[in-house]
């Protein structure tokens, strides 16, 4: 599996989907607070499984796509910061 270089936070992508609507109206339609949606849009909060369900239903996207985007971004960030000393377990270690 190829690793994407610095995948975008899903909030960046979501902003493009919401150009025709205010954050307040989008939050109301999603059934979340304006603050909660704003935090996702600004990249200061992650897309949860619940938010993914709301977004997929409201936007007609594939369930799990927003959550997967978040996981890609989280994994990329974690790999960038990873400094732990880890030893192989059995014969299953990757180099």
Secondary structure, DSSP 8 states (H G I E B T S, - for coil): ----SS---HHHHHHHHTTTS-HHHHHHHHTS-HHHHHHHHTTSS---HHHHHHHHHHHT--TTHHHHHHHHHHHHHHHHH--------TT----
